[in-house]
Each structure stands twice: as C-alpha cells, then as structure tokens.
Amino acid sequence: LMYLPRGLPDPNHEFYIELLVQQVIPVIKSLAGRTFFLFTSFKALHKAEELLRAQSDFSLFVQGEMGKTQLVESFCRTPNAVLLGTNSFWEGIDVRGQALSCVIIDKLPFESPFDPVVQARIKQLKRQGISAFDEYQLPLAVIALKQGLGRLIRDLNDKGVLIIGDPRLSGRAYGEQFFSSLPEMVITRDKQLV
C-alpha cells in the first residue's frame, strides 16, 4: 500500500518536516513501530528525531548512534522501533518479514544541486544541449526511490506501507515517471485505509 498524505506543503517549506511528522505518527503507532523513516538530508533527520522524541514513545534508532549493522540488528530486536536514516539506509539493508512494516520517505530523492559533482554533470549536459533534469537528475531520483521501497519488500511474502510525504509526486508531471517505475500497489490518500 502506498499512502500519500494530504495537505503537506512543498518540501522546501519551513515547517515541512514538522507537518510530515504530525501526519505519520498515527500510522507508526497503528503499526506498532516497525518503521524505517528515510531522509534526503541529515538536517531533516535530526529535526524529525527531535519531534519524535518529544511527541512519541517509540524506540528510536538514529543513523550515527552506532554502526549500521548494529543499528539494524537492534531495530529488529526492539518492539515499537523506528529507524531514522539517510542515503546509506536507502539501499543494502535487508530486513525480512514483520520486523519492518512501513517505510516513510520524506521527499523525492533528487541529488543536491549544490553538490560539486552534480553541478559539473549538469553543466556538461547543458553544454551538449541535453536536459539535465530529464536525462540525469530525474532518472537517478527514480532509481533511488525504488531502492528506498526495496527496504520494505525483501521477499515474496513481505508486505507493508510505503509513505511518501513529498506532494510533488502527485502534483508535478514528472511524478508519473516515479509511479510507473514502482511495482503495482494500491495507492491511497485516505489515512483510514492505512
């Protein structure tokens, strides 16, 4: 099931993370934790951590508190657990079965346009008359989103909820490329169905 929360502002809005956390806390509670909350920046991760510590009683496992393997193993052993991670947790993590029932993605995983490597690649493509967004940035973001979803579904019997907070997914024309790249699933905006 993919849940797209209603009423969230653009991810660049000053209070975006606060509003997203408010939307997802009831879902995490209903699933008794068992959630990976994936972020595109450490700033967003730390803001969400602060809010979750203040507003909930989840057992939080936060990237950087311990090694990656130890963090995942602790998450799997702990009831009512939520793991907060950035880039390195979008791939290469294998949690099978009921230990993981929900993956929340704060926003579409576009590479930072301020990264010098990304800037150089965009500049090179523009010189060649190629749309850097369509031919470079969007395809990379689509692959990264699929990898994020891949944390939830590790074998044929796995199931769960994918929550994508970013309203650009359904509000921008390029959102269709993300949707078409993902496996078939029920998509809802109704929190009651989650």
N, C-alpha and C positions, 0 to 999 in steps of 0.2 A: 504494500500500500504506500503510495506517495501522498503526503499531506503538504499542502501549500497554504500556510496561514494567511488569513485575510488581514487587510488593514495595515500592513507594515510599510514604512516609508522606504525610500531609496537607501541602499546600504551606506551611503555617504552621510546620511542624516546624523546629526549629533547624538540622538538618543536611540539609534537603530538597535544596538545590542541590548539595551535595557528593555525595549519593546519586544524584541525576539525572545529574550529570556522569560518575560512575563507570559508570552504565548505558549512556550514549550514546557514550562514547569508542570502544568496539569497533565500533560501527555506523559512526561517522565514518571510522574507519581503513579499514573494509571498502569504503567508498565513495570513498576517496582524497580526503577533504575534501569539496569541492563542497557545503557545508552553510551554510545560514542558521540561526543559533541565536537565536530571538526571545524576548524577555523582557518581562514586565509592569512591571519596575522596574529602575532603574539599580543599585540595591543588589545584586540578583540577578545582573545582567550582570557587574558588577565582581568578584563572588565567583567566578562561572564563569570569567571571564578569568584570574583568579589561579590557579585549579585547572588550567585547560587549559595555561597557560604552564609550570606545574610538571610536569605529567604527560604531555605530548604534544609532538610536533614539528610540529604544524600551523602553517601561516602564518595568524596571527590578524589580522583587520581589525576594529577596535572602533569603534563609534559614538563620535564626538567626537575621534578621532585626526586626521581630515581631513574635508573636505566630503563630503556624502552621495554625490554623483555620482562624485567621485574614489574614494571608498571602494568603491563597487560596481564601477567600472571596474578597479580594482586587484585586487579579488576575482576577477573574471572572467579576468584575465590570469595569475593565480598558481596553480600546481599545489598541491594539498593544502591548499586555503584554507578557512577558516571565518570567516564574518562574524557578529559579535555586535551585535545592535541591539535597540532598544526601540520604542516606539509609532510613530515616523515610518518605521520599516522594515517595519511590518505592511501598508503599502499604498503604491502609487505607485512600486514598484520593479519593473522589467521585465528579468528575466534569462531568456532563452530557451535551450532546448537543454541540452546536457550540462554546461554550466558550473555548473548548480545541480541537484543530485540529491536533496537532503534538506532539509527544514525541520523544525526542532525547536522546539516551543513549550513553555516552562517550565510555564506554568499557564494555566488558563482566563482570558481577558482581561476580567474584571469590572472596572468602573471603581472607583477607590478611594473607599470610603465616607467618607474624610476630606477629599475634595475639596469645597470650599465650594459649588460649583455642583451637584454630585451631591447633597450634603446638602439643599440648598434644594429640588431637584426631588423627592427622596424625601419630604421634609416636606410639600410641596404635594400630592403624590399621596395620602399618608396622610390628609390633611385631607379629601380627596374620597372617602375610603373605598376607594381603589384600591390593590391590592397593588403596591408599588413594585418589588419583586423580579420578579414575574411580568410586569408590564407595561412596565417600564423597564430595570432592570438586566440581566435575562436576555436580552431581545431585542438590546440593544446588544452584549453579550458574544458572542452567536451571530453577529452581523454581523462583529465584529472577528475571530473565529476563521476565518470564511470568507475574510476579507481576508488573514489570515496564510497560509492554504492557497493562496490565489491567487498568492503569490510563487512557488510550486513549479510550477504548471500555467499557462503563459502562452500556449500554442497547442496545437493538436490532437495534435502529435507528442510533447509533453512528458510525462514520467513521472518518478516518484520515490517517495520515502518521506516520509511525514508522521509525526513522532513527537510525541505529546502526553504529557508526563510526569504531568500532574495526574490523580491517581486518582479525583477527584470525577466525571470524565467518565463512568466506568463504574460508579461506586459510589453516585451520587445519582440520584434520579428525574429531575431536570431534565437529566441527561446525554442523554436521548433527544431532547430538542429540538436539541441540538448535532448528534447523529448524523443526524437526519432533515434537517437543513439542508445537509449536505455532499453532494457528488456520490457516486455509488455507487463503493465501493472495497473491496478486501479488507482486513479488519481482523484483526490477529493480536496475540497476547501472547507469541508464540514468537520469541525473538531469532534463532534459527537460520534463520527464514524471511526475515529482512531482508537 
